[in-house]
Amino acid sequence: MKKVVMILLLACFSFSTSAFAAYTATSHDLTVSQSAQYKLSVGLWSSTNETVELSLYSKGPSGQLNKVFSITANIGPTSSSPVEYSVGYLSPGTYVLKGEFQGSYGSLGPISLNQVY
């Protein structure tokens, strides 16, 4: 009986961890050369309808990341792309975008930070 209970618990745990698996895609380094208001343009794609959390990080000299912007978007195979988001005022430096897809696969690209005039 104990073996059966243990097998059932392991099976439930295995299912729950795979059901909530997420995939994170990371952009190349994005360079901002002057302080200004910026908008993020990003191509998003997923083969299924799902949610993606987009987070923009400033990248320090030692590679440490500091979140400066985050938004959640619903996407799918028929979603229009690219999408644009106002990310506010950015200082000169290097930035990285991460997209955490709730499903097992998604893609980012092309990606750019464009100054708002």
Order of alpha helices (4+ residues) and beta strands (2+ residues): alpha-beta-beta-beta-beta-beta-beta-beta-beta
